Structures are given as C-alpha cells and as structure tokens.
Amino acid sequence: MTLPFLDLQPTYAASRPAIDAALARVAASGWFILGRELEAFERQWADYCGSAHALGLGNGLDALHLGLRALGVGEGDEVIVPSNTYIATWLAVSQCGARPVPVEPDVRTYNLDPARIEAAITPRTRVILPVHLYGQPADMDAINAIARWHGLKVLDDCAQAHAARWRGRRVGALADASAWSFYPGKNLGAMGDGGGLTTDDAGVADAVRVLRNYGSRVKYHNEVKGLNSRLDEMQAAVLAAKLPALDALTDQRRQIAACLLDGLAGAPVGLPFVPDGAEPAWHLFVIRHEARDRLQAALAERGVGTLIHYPVPPHLQPAYAELGYAAGDFPVAEAIHREVLSLPLWPGMSEAQVAHLIDAVRSVA
Ligand SMILES: *Cc1c(COP(=O)(O)O)cnc(C)c1O
C-alpha cells in the first residue's frame, strides 16, 4: 500500500459539481477581478468566522503584510513573532520595514509561549503576531491580555487554522485582525493562490481594501503606495463553492487525528498535545522523534509519504543573516525543527490507510 502525504482529489470530489459550475459561471461572465464572486465570498467567509469584515487578497503572505500595515506597522517598528513558524510570518514583518522579534514557543503546543512574550516587548513593539501552527489554536486570551496591557495590537496568522476553535470561538475573530491563506494545500484551498483578512475593525478593513488595489479607492487616484493583491473571481467562486463542505471535511480530519492519537499511544514518538480549550483544525499531524531523518526514510520504504514543517527555523535562514542570529539562540525552535515529522492526514484517507500508517510508524519508530 502506498500512502501519499497529501491527496486533494477527495476534497475536490466533496464539492465537485459546485466547483465546476463556479468555474464555468466565471468563465462565461467575462468579469475576473473585483466583482460579485469576491463580494459573495467575502460575506460568507466573514459570517463563517463570526467576524464583521472579510477581504479577499492575493495570498497569505500579502494578507499578513497588509494586515500589519493596516494596524500601523512601519519602518523601525518591531513585531513579536514565533521563533518556529513558516518564513512568511517573518517576511510580512520585513516587508513593512519592521523587525521580526522572535519569541520561543511552548514545546508541547508549538505555539507562542505567552509567558515569554513580555520580555521581548520594547518601546518599538507595535504588534504581537501569533501563528496557529499546524492548525492548533494559540492561547488567544493570554496573548490578547498582554497586548491590551501594553497597548499593542494582535494580528494572528490563521493560514493553517481554518475552522479551528479556541474556547468555543472560531479562529478569525479572536484578534484585531486575522490573516488567511487559501493556498491549494490549506484546509480551505483555492485552485491557485489566494488569501484573506478578517477583522471587526472597520478602519482596518477599509485600509486593506485600499492597499490591496494600488492604494486606490477611486480608479487612477492613489492615496497610498499599495499592492496589487486581490483574490480573483475564479478563486473566490471556487472557495465559496468549497466552503459548505469545510465543516464535514474538518470533522474527518478530527476523526483521523483521534485514530492516530489512539493508535500511536505508547509508541516511542512525541505525539501532538491538545490543551484544554483548543479544537485544532488538524492541518498537519506532527510527531517528534530524535532520529527523525531515519524515521522518514523508513516510512518512505513502506510507501508512506511525510514532510518536515520546517527543516530550518527562520533565524537560521540565509535570508535573515542580517539579524545576526546564530545556532543556539532559539533552542526550543531549533530542537523542534530537528525532530518534527508531519504524517499524512487528509479528508478521504481510508480506514485501511490510517491502519497502515499506524502500523508503519509503530514498526519503524
Ligand atoms: C501557507 C502559510 C503562509 C503563507 O500563505 P501563502 O498563501 O502561501 O502566501 C503564512 N503563514 C503560514 C503559517 C502558512 O502556513
């Protein structure tokens, strides 16, 4: 049996008639940018998240960048970011001319450790940027409380956390603004690049609406130096067609995750830890093992595809040499990056595939 790391076909099958109709509808409409499809999806996504406003954007990186700019981040400012995250979280800060200030995660949840945030706050800090990594919601109550106390804003990176809940409330309405990616492999994915921002703040929504369209409210009149970063009509229509299936697909992820947690209990691997109050979206099922590379190779021999999220932490990337960090500066993140391995977990995985995965991990770990 072979088990690919990810197969998007069952997710397509779950909404295929609606997706195919949406693509045909947009093609026939002759209108491809900033139209009715986008407006409809923005309304649906805002309602789904329980947020007042949603804006469709070109991709997740732009969503983070424009969200930060709308919250007032600029040249010389500092933004608190996790030391373990996808590079996009840091790049968005740099694109504002600001400096990413890394804070170590809680080693069990992989999310920003609220107890370590205050030590990183300086007079230049503007925003705290937690990431709901692997689909596990961060402790937003603690993070929001710290931000309020210090007069800071919170933007959360929700790229991996569609439909996740923290203390019963959906991620996407728990911060001053929330940034989304609809990259094809995310839990709600387009058929190309896509991103979005949700917020209850009408001023933030208005600023992002202008920034995503060349800094222009009225065509050919430019108030600020904006970007071209709009969710196009095809992608908006695809996302609207897929949204009704998101809850059922997330339930499937939760069921598979429960089977894996059960089947791997007692095996010599570190399993995902779900704190009280967290309902993860299970974007990724990440285990830890001291001999991670050997485990990955042995699973590949048994036909099981795995990936590493992520092999190199941002502070050790050549792209961030300018910050002058060295190995050992963020030991929690570095240990995580050395040991994590993401197992296959996608809607449509069969019981036999889940059983095969459990057997394979148990026999090689
Ligand atoms: C995917 C991802 C992004 C970036 O999204 P894109 O749409 O690929 O630009 C940002 N942050 C995290 C945590 C991600 O997983």
PDBQT file of the ligand as one rigid body, heavy atoms in Angstrom, charges set to zero:
ROOT
HETATM    1  C1  LIG A 401       0.891  28.995   3.982  1.00  0.00    +0.000 C 
HETATM    2  C2  LIG A 401       1.301  29.874   5.085  1.00  0.00    +0.000 A 
HETATM    3  C3  LIG A 401       1.508  31.255   4.900  1.00  0.00    +0.000 A 
HETATM    4  C4  LIG A 401       1.561  31.909   3.556  1.00  0.00    +0.000 C 
HETATM    5  O1  LIG A 401       0.474  31.721   2.739  1.00  0.00    +0.000 OA
HETATM    6  P1  LIG A 401       0.632  31.860   1.149  1.00  0.00    +0.000 P 
HETATM    7  O2  LIG A 401      -0.772  31.889   0.671  1.00  0.00    +0.000 OA
HETATM    8  O3  LIG A 401       1.395  30.658   0.679  1.00  0.00    +0.000 OA
HETATM    9  O4  LIG A 401       1.365  33.128   0.874  1.00  0.00    +0.000 OA
HETATM   10  C5  LIG A 401       1.767  32.036   6.008  1.00  0.00    +0.000 A 
HETATM   11  N1  LIG A 401       1.865  31.501   7.235  1.00  0.00    +0.000 NA
HETATM   12  C6  LIG A 401       1.698  30.189   7.452  1.00  0.00    +0.000 A 
HETATM   13  C7  LIG A 401       1.795  29.676   8.850  1.00  0.00    +0.000 C 
HETATM   14  C8  LIG A 401       1.433  29.327   6.380  1.00  0.00    +0.000 A 
HETATM   15  O5  LIG A 401       1.280  28.015   6.622  1.00  0.00    +0.000 OA
ENDROOT
TORSDOF 0
